[in-house]
Amino acid sequence: MAKKAAGAGRRATETANSQKTARSTKSIAPRPVREAAGKQQARRVRARKPSAPEPGTAHKEAAAGSLQATAAAIGRTIGRTTAAIGQHLPWKGANDGLTLLERDHRVLESLLKQAVETDEHAPADRSAALARLAQQLSTHELMEEKVLYPALKSHAEAKDIVLEGYQEHHVADLVMNELREMPPTDERWGAKLKVLKENIEHHIEEEEGEMFKTARSILSDEQLEALGSQMQELKARAVTTTKKG
């Protein structure tokens, strides 16, 4: 009986040891399996980390931003240039009578400035400047007195300013004739020219203010265009006559 009990005890002990060994074996995976699991874990960790930017990415983004800003600046410049050019293109109204006279006014102002700036010690320069001014003034007055003034005088709201225009032309002509008869070396020449300049500039200011505004209110675009055509023809004939003379 004692032997049987001892044998049973040994078998129980061996069974218990076998079970512990099995559990230990199950808890420890083979090395290849452990390595594969470790690699998978590492890949998961790398996937969670933010990826580093590619070399040169920041430089490329900055360059792209700079190109966009440059393109926008060029677009604005082109827009402004187009608008500026458009102001000088022959759109509708660019050759109406009042626009042509305004251009003539700018020429007169320039010639007056040149004449005033001549030196008393350079009589030839004074004579040449006065001759250019006299020719321009004569043609300009002719266009106004033969074309614009008659078209406005029949309208009550423009009659008074037109009559003043005639008289201002008369005064300018008187001073111009005195200058042409006076030697450019005369000490009064410069003072008389300044009086002429002030007279003409005042005349221009009144015309482009009250007279031209009134004209645009009572004359249609078609009428102003017709006046412009008449003025151009008259000016062309005056230039031709001057060349022949």
C-alpha positions as CSV (number, residue, x, y, z in Angstrom):
1,M,0.0,0.0,0.0
2,A,2.8,2.3,0.9
3,K,4.4,1.7,-2.5
4,K,1.2,2.4,-4.3
5,A,0.8,5.7,-2.4
6,A,4.3,6.7,-3.2
7,G,3.8,6.0,-6.9
8,A,0.6,8.0,-7.0
9,G,2.4,10.9,-5.3
10,R,5.2,10.9,-7.9
11,R,2.7,10.8,-10.8
12,A,0.8,13.7,-9.3
13,T,4.0,15.7,-9.0
14,E,5.1,14.9,-12.5
15,T,1.6,15.9,-13.8
16,A,1.8,19.2,-12.0
17,N,5.3,19.9,-13.4
18,S,4.2,19.1,-16.9
19,Q,1.3,21.6,-16.6
20,K,3.7,24.3,-15.4
21,T,6.1,23.6,-18.2
22,A,3.3,23.8,-20.8
23,R,2.1,27.1,-19.3
24,S,5.7,28.5,-19.4
25,T,6.1,27.3,-23.0
26,K,2.9,29.0,-24.0
27,S,3.9,32.3,-22.4
28,I,7.2,32.5,-24.2
29,A,6.8,32.8,-28.0
30,P,9.6,31.6,-30.3
31,R,12.2,34.2,-31.2
32,P,11.2,34.6,-34.9
33,V,7.7,35.3,-33.8
34,R,8.9,37.9,-31.2
35,E,11.0,39.6,-33.9
36,A,8.1,39.9,-36.3
37,A,5.9,41.3,-33.6
38,G,8.6,43.9,-32.8
39,K,8.9,45.0,-36.4
40,Q,5.1,45.5,-36.7
41,Q,5.1,47.6,-33.5
42,A,7.9,49.7,-34.8
43,R,6.1,50.4,-38.1
44,R,3.0,51.4,-36.1
45,V,5.1,53.9,-34.1
46,R,6.7,55.4,-37.2
47,A,3.2,55.7,-38.8
48,R,2.0,57.8,-35.9
49,K,5.0,60.2,-36.1
50,P,4.6,63.2,-38.4
51,S,6.6,62.8,-41.6
52,A,9.6,65.2,-42.0
53,P,9.3,67.6,-44.9
54,E,11.2,66.7,-48.0
55,P,14.5,68.6,-48.5
56,G,13.9,72.0,-50.2
57,T,10.1,72.0,-49.6
58,A,10.3,75.3,-47.6
59,H,12.3,76.9,-50.4
60,K,9.9,75.7,-53.0
61,E,6.9,77.1,-51.1
62,A,8.6,80.5,-50.6
63,A,9.5,80.6,-54.3
64,A,5.9,79.8,-55.3
65,G,4.6,82.6,-53.0
66,S,7.1,85.0,-54.5
67,L,6.0,84.2,-58.0
68,Q,2.4,84.7,-57.1
69,A,3.1,88.1,-55.6
70,T,5.1,89.1,-58.7
71,A,2.3,88.0,-61.0
72,A,-0.2,90.0,-59.0
73,A,2.1,93.1,-59.2
74,I,2.5,92.7,-62.9
75,G,-1.2,92.4,-63.3
76,R,-1.8,95.7,-61.5
77,T,0.9,97.5,-63.5
78,I,-0.7,96.3,-66.8
79,G,-4.1,97.4,-65.6
80,R,-2.8,100.9,-64.8
81,T,-0.9,101.1,-68.0
82,T,-3.9,100.1,-70.1
83,A,-6.0,102.7,-68.3
84,A,-3.4,105.4,-68.9
85,I,-3.1,104.5,-72.6
86,G,-6.9,104.4,-73.0
87,Q,-7.1,108.1,-72.0
88,H,-5.0,109.0,-75.1
89,L,-6.7,106.8,-77.6
90,P,-9.2,108.3,-80.1
91,W,-12.4,107.2,-78.4
92,K,-15.7,108.9,-79.0
93,G,-15.6,112.6,-78.2
94,A,-11.8,112.9,-78.5
95,N,-12.1,115.1,-81.6
96,D,-15.1,117.2,-80.7
97,G,-14.6,121.0,-80.9
98,L,-14.1,121.7,-77.2
99,T,-11.5,118.9,-76.9
100,L,-9.6,120.3,-79.8
101,L,-9.6,123.8,-78.3
102,E,-8.4,122.5,-75.0
103,R,-5.4,120.9,-76.8
104,D,-4.7,124.2,-78.4
105,H,-4.8,125.9,-75.0
106,R,-2.1,123.6,-73.7
107,V,0.1,124.5,-76.7
108,L,-0.5,128.2,-76.1
109,E,0.5,127.8,-72.5
110,S,3.7,126.1,-73.5
111,L,4.6,128.7,-76.1
112,L,3.9,131.5,-73.6
113,K,6.2,129.9,-71.0
114,Q,8.9,129.5,-73.6
115,A,8.6,133.2,-74.7
116,V,8.7,134.5,-71.2
117,E,11.8,132.5,-70.4
118,T,13.8,134.0,-73.3
119,D,16.7,136.4,-72.4
120,E,16.9,140.0,-73.4
121,H,20.4,139.4,-74.6
122,A,19.1,136.9,-77.1
123,P,16.9,138.9,-79.4
124,A,16.8,136.3,-82.1
125,D,15.4,133.8,-79.6
126,R,12.7,136.3,-78.5
127,S,11.7,137.0,-82.1
128,A,11.4,133.3,-82.9
129,A,9.4,132.5,-79.8
130,L,7.0,135.5,-80.4
131,A,6.5,134.4,-84.0
132,R,5.5,130.9,-83.0
133,L,3.2,132.2,-80.3
134,A,1.6,134.7,-82.7
135,Q,0.8,132.0,-85.3
136,Q,-0.7,129.7,-82.8
137,L,-2.8,132.4,-81.2
138,S,-4.1,133.7,-84.5
139,T,-5.2,130.2,-85.7
140,H,-6.8,129.5,-82.3
141,E,-8.8,132.7,-82.2
142,L,-9.9,132.0,-85.8
143,M,-11.4,128.6,-84.8
144,E,-13.2,130.1,-81.9
145,E,-14.6,133.2,-83.6
146,K,-15.6,131.4,-86.8
147,V,-16.9,128.1,-85.4
148,L,-17.5,128.0,-81.7
149,Y,-18.7,131.5,-80.8
150,P,-21.4,131.7,-83.5
151,A,-22.7,128.3,-82.4
152,L,-23.1,129.5,-78.8
153,K,-24.1,133.1,-79.3
154,S,-27.7,132.2,-80.3
155,H,-28.3,130.6,-76.9
156,A,-29.2,133.2,-74.2
157,E,-27.3,131.3,-71.5
158,A,-24.0,131.6,-73.5
159,K,-24.3,135.0,-75.1
160,D,-22.6,137.1,-72.4
161,I,-19.6,134.8,-72.0
162,V,-19.2,134.7,-75.8
163,L,-19.2,138.5,-76.1
164,E,-16.5,138.6,-73.4
165,G,-14.5,136.1,-75.4
166,Y,-14.5,138.4,-78.4
167,Q,-13.2,141.3,-76.4
168,E,-10.5,139.3,-74.7
169,H,-9.3,138.2,-78.1
170,H,-9.2,141.9,-79.1
171,V,-7.1,142.9,-76.1
172,A,-4.7,140.0,-76.7
173,D,-4.3,141.0,-80.4
174,L,-3.5,144.6,-79.4
175,V,-0.8,143.6,-77.1
176,M,0.6,141.1,-79.6
177,N,0.8,143.7,-82.3
178,E,2.6,146.1,-80.0
179,L,5.1,143.3,-79.2
180,R,5.7,142.5,-82.8
181,E,6.5,146.2,-83.6
182,M,8.7,146.6,-80.5
183,P,12.5,145.6,-80.7
184,P,13.0,142.5,-78.6
185,T,15.9,144.4,-76.9
186,D,13.5,147.0,-75.6
187,E,13.3,147.0,-71.8
188,R,9.4,147.0,-72.0
189,W,9.3,143.9,-74.1
190,G,9.5,141.4,-71.2
191,A,6.8,143.3,-69.2
192,K,4.5,143.5,-72.1
193,L,4.8,139.8,-72.8
194,K,4.0,139.0,-69.2
195,V,0.8,141.1,-69.5
196,L,-0.1,139.1,-72.7
197,K,0.5,135.8,-70.9
198,E,-1.7,136.8,-68.0
199,N,-4.4,137.9,-70.3
200,I,-4.4,134.7,-72.4
201,E,-4.3,132.5,-69.3
202,H,-7.3,134.3,-67.8
203,H,-9.1,133.8,-71.1
204,I,-8.3,130.1,-71.1
205,E,-9.5,129.7,-67.5
206,E,-12.8,131.3,-68.2
207,E,-13.4,129.4,-71.4
208,E,-12.6,126.0,-70.0
209,G,-14.8,126.9,-67.0
210,E,-18.0,128.6,-67.7
211,M,-18.1,128.7,-71.5
212,F,-17.2,125.1,-72.2
213,K,-19.5,123.7,-69.5
214,T,-22.3,125.7,-70.9
215,A,-21.5,124.5,-74.4
216,R,-21.6,120.9,-73.3
217,S,-25.0,121.5,-71.7
218,I,-26.7,123.0,-74.8
219,L,-24.9,121.2,-77.7
220,S,-25.2,117.5,-78.5
221,D,-22.3,115.2,-79.0
222,E,-23.0,115.2,-82.7
223,Q,-23.0,119.0,-82.9
224,L,-19.7,119.1,-81.0
225,E,-18.2,116.6,-83.4
226,A,-19.3,118.7,-86.3
227,L,-17.7,121.8,-84.8
228,G,-14.5,119.8,-84.4
229,S,-14.5,118.8,-88.1
230,Q,-15.0,122.5,-89.1
231,M,-12.2,123.6,-86.8
232,Q,-9.8,121.0,-88.2
233,E,-10.5,122.1,-91.8
234,L,-10.1,125.8,-90.8
235,K,-6.8,125.1,-89.1
236,A,-5.5,123.1,-92.0
237,R,-6.3,126.0,-94.4
238,A,-4.6,128.5,-92.0
239,V,-1.4,126.4,-91.9
240,T,-1.4,126.0,-95.6
241,T,-1.8,129.8,-96.1
242,T,1.0,130.5,-93.6
243,K,3.4,128.1,-95.5
244,K,2.6,129.8,-98.8
245,G,3.2,133.2,-97.3
